[in-house]
Amino acid sequence: MLAGSYEESGQVGRIRATAGDVLIHPVLDCHANRIVLAGLKLIRLDWSDASGIGGLYHLDDVDELARAAEKDVIEATHLLERALQKKRQPSPGRRNDWPDLLLLNLARDPAMEIGVWAEVNGLARETVSRGFTAAYGITPSVLRAELRARAAWLRITRGSDCLCRIAADTGFADQAHMTRWIHRITGAPPAVWRRNASKARGSSLTRRAGFPDCPARRRDSAHSSA
């Protein structure tokens, strides 16, 4: 982000990105841009999502990155990679209320029981459901299922474990349950993704193939960065 600011809610959390911030959207992230202020200037870079985990970070010298991007966006990407490897400084623009804590916990452990989390944190399950939905536009149980499907999709496209094993490991009742959710968030069943991944594995096609949009919620990529 070079100038201006905007607010967004998604798998990274509820954030307010400002000048100097770097926002990395994880694969299959469904996010909504809530407030985009005039004068917004940003650099969009093709990012290799090796970990599948996004984040909001801050760079001390974003001008250097801007100068590099004017000449060569690939070199700018490498420069950003080196900067984040050297120092991953979190941005203060990330909210940290209980809905955001729940999102963080679900991202770490999609199998987590929401009722147990609510009890541990002194909240009624109904309060958690209403408050989280108000903050993110989706119920925590649906988000948990999406995160499970995303974790399963990453294993399907990046590994060779059998589908039934992946379904069990990621918290689904069975393979059919996993198939329904993966189809819901990607538009294609696991068998198609496994077949396509097998064809592309070992070549540069995997990175250039792109990732599916998410039909479950509105996704506005016009102001995505990094």
C-alpha positions as CSV (number, residue, x, y, z in Angstrom):
1,M,0.0,0.0,0.0
2,L,1.6,3.3,-1.1
3,A,-1.1,5.8,-0.1
4,G,-4.7,5.9,1.2
5,S,-6.4,3.3,3.2
6,Y,-9.2,0.7,3.1
7,E,-10.9,-1.7,5.4
8,E,-11.5,-5.4,4.6
9,S,-12.8,-8.5,6.4
10,G,-11.7,-12.0,5.4
11,Q,-9.6,-14.9,6.5
12,V,-6.8,-12.5,7.4
13,G,-9.2,-10.8,9.8
14,R,-10.7,-7.4,10.0
15,I,-8.0,-5.0,8.9
16,R,-7.5,-1.4,8.0
17,A,-4.6,-1.2,5.6
18,T,-2.6,2.1,5.3
19,A,0.5,3.3,3.6
20,G,3.4,0.9,4.1
21,D,1.2,-2.1,4.8
22,V,1.6,-5.4,2.9
23,L,-1.6,-7.6,2.7
24,I,-1.1,-11.2,1.6
25,H,-4.4,-12.9,0.8
26,P,-4.3,-16.7,1.4
27,V,-5.5,-19.0,-1.3
28,L,-9.3,-19.3,-1.6
29,D,-9.8,-16.3,0.7
30,C,-13.2,-14.7,0.4
31,H,-13.1,-11.1,1.5
32,A,-15.1,-7.9,1.1
33,N,-13.7,-4.4,0.9
34,R,-15.9,-2.3,3.1
35,I,-14.5,1.2,2.9
36,V,-12.1,2.3,0.2
37,L,-11.0,5.9,0.6
38,A,-10.1,8.3,-2.3
39,G,-6.4,8.5,-3.2
40,L,-5.8,4.7,-2.8
41,K,-2.5,3.7,-4.4
42,L,-1.2,0.1,-4.2
43,I,1.0,-2.4,-6.0
44,R,-0.4,-5.8,-6.9
45,L,2.2,-8.6,-7.1
46,D,1.9,-12.2,-8.2
47,W,2.5,-14.0,-5.0
48,S,3.6,-17.7,-4.7
49,D,1.4,-18.9,-1.8
50,A,3.7,-21.7,-0.5
51,S,2.3,-21.8,3.0
52,G,-1.4,-21.0,2.3
53,I,-1.4,-18.5,5.1
54,G,-1.9,-14.8,4.6
55,G,-1.3,-11.8,6.8
56,L,-1.0,-8.1,7.2
57,Y,2.5,-6.8,7.6
58,H,4.3,-3.4,7.6
59,L,7.3,-2.3,5.6
60,D,9.6,0.4,6.8
61,D,10.7,1.4,3.3
62,V,7.8,0.8,0.9
63,D,9.2,3.5,-1.5
64,E,12.1,1.1,-2.4
65,L,9.5,-1.6,-3.3
66,A,7.6,1.0,-5.5
67,R,10.8,2.0,-7.3
68,A,11.6,-1.6,-8.0
69,A,8.1,-2.3,-9.3
70,E,8.4,0.5,-11.8
71,K,11.3,-1.3,-13.4
72,D,10.5,-5.0,-12.9
73,V,7.6,-6.5,-10.9
74,I,9.3,-9.8,-10.6
75,E,12.3,-8.2,-9.0
76,A,9.9,-6.3,-6.7
77,T,8.3,-9.6,-5.7
78,H,11.7,-11.0,-4.8
79,L,12.5,-7.8,-2.9
80,L,9.3,-8.2,-0.9
81,E,10.0,-11.9,-0.2
82,R,13.5,-11.0,1.2
83,A,12.1,-8.2,3.3
84,L,9.4,-10.4,4.9
85,Q,12.0,-13.2,5.5
86,K,14.2,-10.7,7.2
87,K,11.5,-9.1,9.3
88,R,7.8,-9.9,9.5
89,Q,6.6,-6.8,11.3
90,P,2.8,-7.0,12.0
91,S,0.8,-4.0,11.0
92,P,-1.2,-2.2,13.8
93,G,-4.2,-2.1,11.4
94,R,-5.5,-5.5,12.4
95,R,-8.4,-5.6,14.9
96,N,-8.1,-7.8,17.9
97,D,-11.6,-8.2,19.4
98,W,-13.1,-11.5,20.4
99,P,-14.6,-12.2,16.9
100,D,-11.0,-11.8,15.5
101,L,-9.6,-14.1,18.2
102,L,-12.2,-16.7,17.2
103,L,-11.2,-16.4,13.6
104,L,-7.6,-16.8,14.5
105,N,-8.3,-19.9,16.6
106,L,-10.5,-21.5,13.8
107,A,-7.7,-20.8,11.3
108,R,-5.3,-22.6,13.5
109,D,-7.6,-25.5,14.3
110,P,-10.7,-25.8,12.0
111,A,-11.8,-28.9,14.1
112,M,-12.3,-26.7,17.2
113,E,-15.7,-26.8,18.8
114,I,-17.3,-23.4,18.8
115,G,-19.4,-24.1,21.9
116,V,-16.3,-25.1,23.9
117,W,-14.5,-21.9,22.7
118,A,-17.5,-19.8,23.8
119,E,-17.6,-21.4,27.2
120,V,-13.8,-21.0,27.8
121,N,-14.1,-17.3,26.9
122,G,-17.2,-16.7,29.0
123,L,-19.6,-16.1,26.2
124,A,-22.9,-17.8,25.3
125,R,-22.8,-19.7,22.0
126,E,-25.7,-17.6,20.7
127,T,-23.8,-14.4,21.5
128,V,-20.8,-15.8,19.6
129,S,-22.8,-16.7,16.6
130,R,-24.6,-13.3,16.4
131,G,-21.5,-11.3,17.1
132,F,-19.3,-13.1,14.7
133,T,-21.9,-12.9,11.9
134,A,-22.2,-9.2,12.5
135,A,-18.4,-8.8,12.2
136,Y,-17.7,-11.0,9.3
137,G,-21.0,-11.6,7.5
138,I,-20.9,-15.3,8.0
139,T,-21.6,-17.7,10.9
140,P,-18.6,-19.2,12.6
141,S,-19.9,-22.7,11.8
142,V,-19.9,-22.0,8.1
143,L,-16.5,-20.3,8.3
144,R,-15.2,-23.4,10.1
145,A,-16.5,-25.6,7.3
146,E,-14.9,-23.4,4.7
147,L,-11.6,-23.5,6.5
148,R,-11.8,-27.3,6.7
149,A,-12.5,-27.4,3.0
150,R,-9.6,-25.1,2.2
151,A,-7.2,-27.2,4.3
152,A,-8.5,-30.3,2.5
153,W,-8.2,-28.6,-0.9
154,L,-4.6,-27.6,-0.2
155,R,-3.7,-31.2,0.6
156,I,-5.5,-32.6,-2.4
157,T,-3.7,-30.2,-4.8
158,R,-0.3,-30.4,-3.2
159,G,-0.1,-34.0,-2.1
160,S,-1.0,-37.6,-2.9
161,D,-2.9,-38.8,0.2
162,C,-6.2,-40.6,-0.5
163,L,-9.3,-38.5,-0.4
164,C,-10.9,-40.4,2.4
165,R,-7.8,-39.9,4.6
166,I,-7.8,-36.2,3.9
167,A,-11.5,-36.0,4.8
168,A,-11.0,-37.7,8.1
169,D,-7.8,-35.6,9.0
170,T,-9.5,-32.3,8.2
171,G,-12.6,-33.0,10.4
172,F,-15.3,-34.0,7.9
173,A,-17.8,-36.7,8.6
174,D,-16.8,-38.6,5.5
175,Q,-15.5,-38.1,2.0
176,A,-18.9,-37.1,0.6
177,H,-19.2,-34.3,3.2
178,M,-15.8,-33.0,2.2
179,T,-16.7,-33.2,-1.5
180,R,-19.8,-31.1,-1.0
181,W,-17.9,-28.3,0.7
182,I,-14.9,-28.3,-1.7
183,H,-17.4,-28.1,-4.6
184,R,-19.2,-25.3,-2.8
185,I,-16.1,-23.0,-2.3
186,T,-14.2,-23.9,-5.6
187,G,-16.9,-24.9,-8.1
188,A,-15.3,-28.3,-8.7
189,P,-15.1,-31.7,-6.8
190,P,-11.9,-33.0,-5.2
191,A,-11.4,-35.6,-8.0
192,V,-11.1,-32.9,-10.6
193,W,-8.6,-30.9,-8.5
194,R,-6.5,-34.0,-7.8
195,R,-6.4,-34.9,-11.5
196,N,-5.5,-31.3,-12.6
197,A,-2.9,-31.1,-9.9
198,S,-1.3,-34.4,-11.0
199,K,-1.1,-33.1,-14.6
200,A,0.5,-29.8,-13.5
201,R,2.8,-31.2,-10.8
202,G,6.5,-30.8,-11.5
203,S,5.9,-27.9,-14.0
204,S,5.4,-24.2,-13.7
205,L,1.7,-24.6,-14.6
206,T,0.8,-25.1,-11.0
207,R,1.7,-21.5,-10.2
208,R,0.1,-20.0,-13.4
209,A,-3.1,-22.0,-13.2
210,G,-4.8,-19.6,-10.9
211,F,-7.1,-20.3,-8.0
212,P,-10.9,-20.5,-8.0
213,D,-13.1,-17.7,-6.9
214,C,-15.3,-18.3,-3.9
215,P,-19.1,-18.3,-4.7
216,A,-20.1,-18.4,-1.0
217,R,-19.6,-14.7,-0.4
218,R,-18.8,-11.6,-2.4
219,R,-15.1,-11.4,-3.3
220,D,-13.7,-8.0,-4.5
221,S,-10.2,-8.4,-5.8
222,A,-10.0,-4.9,-7.3
223,H,-8.0,-3.6,-4.3
224,S,-6.0,-6.7,-3.4
225,S,-2.3,-6.3,-2.8
226,A,0.7,-8.6,-2.7
